[in-house]
Amino acid sequence: ENESGEVGVFELLRLDPAGTDEELEAYVAAEQERIDASAAPQGTPGFATSVIQPVVEPGETGILTTGLTAARYAIICTNGEPATSLIDRLDFAVQ
């Protein structure tokens, strides 16, 4: 459930096989710096492909539903449009 007063924007990324945890961490840190500086986001990083990007309104519950192939994935969540904070990141693998 989105307990914030802003929309929650989730992006499910399929990470390229050569993509590293360090690249993902650096991307997330750079996005947070851009948000803190009120700059526009970079968009989907070059080492990943955007799979789905649902928006969850304040007080609502969002459900990600999509077919996944075997790969590494990450979910990145930001608050607001434009983003005012990057609130979480989760990475996982589908086999």
ABEGO torsion letter per residue (X at the ends): XBABABBBBBBBBBBBAABBAAAAAAAAAAAAAAAAAGBBBAEBBAABBBABBBBBBBGBBBBBBBBBBBBBBBBBBBBEOBBABBABBBBBBBX
